Amino acid sequence: MAEKMYKKLNKRGGMSIPASVRREMGWEPEDAMELEVTQDNRLVMKQYQPRCVFCGEMEGVVTISGKGICKGCLAIAARKGGTDGPER
C-alpha cells in the first residue's frame, strides 16, 4: 500500500483508521496497538499482540514479513508446501 491518505484529528484528539488500511494490515476491532514516537517526530503504530491473518488466533503467533501467523496455520502451510491451491 503506497497510497497517501489524509485524516483530521477529531475534537477529542482521536482519528479513525480506514477499513481498507485495517484489512491490509490484518487489524481487527479492539486489537491492542503499540505507538512509538521516533527521534525525527514520526509516529509508528503496530499491533501490540499480532493476530493470525488466516484464523484470527492471538496465541502462539509469530510475525513473518510483518504479518502474524499462528503455529497451527504455519503447520498447515508447511504441509501444503506453500501452494495457494485447494487442500488435497
C-alpha distance (Angstrom), angle and dihedral (degrees) to the residues before:
residue distance angle dihedral
M1 . . .
A2 3.79 . .
E3 3.81 96.9 .
K4 3.82 117.3 120.7
M5 3.78 118.8 -133.1
Y6 3.77 130.2 -172.1
K7 3.79 123.3 -148.8
K8 3.81 132.9 176.7
L9 3.78 123.3 -136.4
N10 3.79 111.6 -115.9
K11 3.82 124.0 -125.5
R12 3.81 91.0 -84.4
G13 3.82 93.5 49.7
G14 3.79 95.3 -103.6
M15 3.77 130.9 125.6
S16 3.79 132.7 -160.5
I17 3.79 120.0 -128.8
P18 3.82 112.8 -134.5
A19 3.81 115.4 -110.1
S20 3.81 91.4 -122.5
V21 3.82 90.0 58.6
R22 3.82 92.7 46.0
R23 3.82 90.6 50.9
E24 3.82 92.1 47.7
M25 3.81 90.4 50.3
G26 3.81 94.6 42.8
W27 3.84 91.9 -121.2
E28 3.80 120.4 155.4
P29 3.82 129.2 -163.8
E30 3.81 112.1 -77.9
D31 3.82 94.7 18.4
A32 3.80 110.9 150.1
M33 3.80 112.7 -113.5
E34 3.81 131.5 -155.8
L35 3.82 116.1 -143.3
E36 3.80 123.3 -163.2
V37 3.80 128.8 179.4
T38 3.82 110.0 -150.4
Q39 3.81 126.8 -146.1
D40 3.80 90.2 -101.8
N41 3.85 89.6 56.7
R42 3.81 97.8 -104.1
L43 3.77 123.4 141.5
V44 3.81 115.5 -132.1
M45 3.80 116.5 -167.1
K46 3.79 125.3 -173.9
Q47 3.78 138.7 155.3
Y48 3.77 112.1 -79.4
Q49 3.78 92.2 -153.6
P50 3.80 111.1 21.9
R51 3.80 120.6 -135.7
C52 3.82 125.0 -143.4
V53 3.81 107.8 -98.9
F54 3.82 90.4 -145.8
C55 3.83 106.1 45.1
G56 3.83 104.8 8.1
E57 3.81 94.3 -119.6
M58 3.83 116.1 153.2
E59 3.81 100.3 -167.8
G60 3.81 120.4 89.6
V61 3.81 93.9 3.7
V62 3.81 120.8 161.9
T63 3.80 123.5 -165.9
I64 3.81 118.8 -125.0
S65 3.82 118.9 178.8
G66 3.79 89.6 -16.3
K67 3.82 94.7 -52.9
G68 3.81 126.4 106.0
I69 3.80 121.9 -126.9
C70 3.81 125.7 176.6
K71 3.79 122.9 -133.3
G72 3.81 92.1 -108.2
C73 3.81 94.4 54.8
L74 3.80 90.5 41.7
A75 3.83 89.1 55.8
I76 3.83 91.0 49.3
A77 3.82 90.6 49.9
A78 3.80 90.8 49.1
R79 3.83 91.4 51.3
K80 3.81 90.7 49.6
G81 3.78 90.9 50.3
G82 3.80 92.8 -122.7
T83 3.83 94.3 -68.8
D84 3.79 120.2 148.0
G85 3.79 94.5 -143.0
P86 3.81 127.5 107.3
E87 3.79 119.7 -75.9
R88 3.77 114.6 -84.8
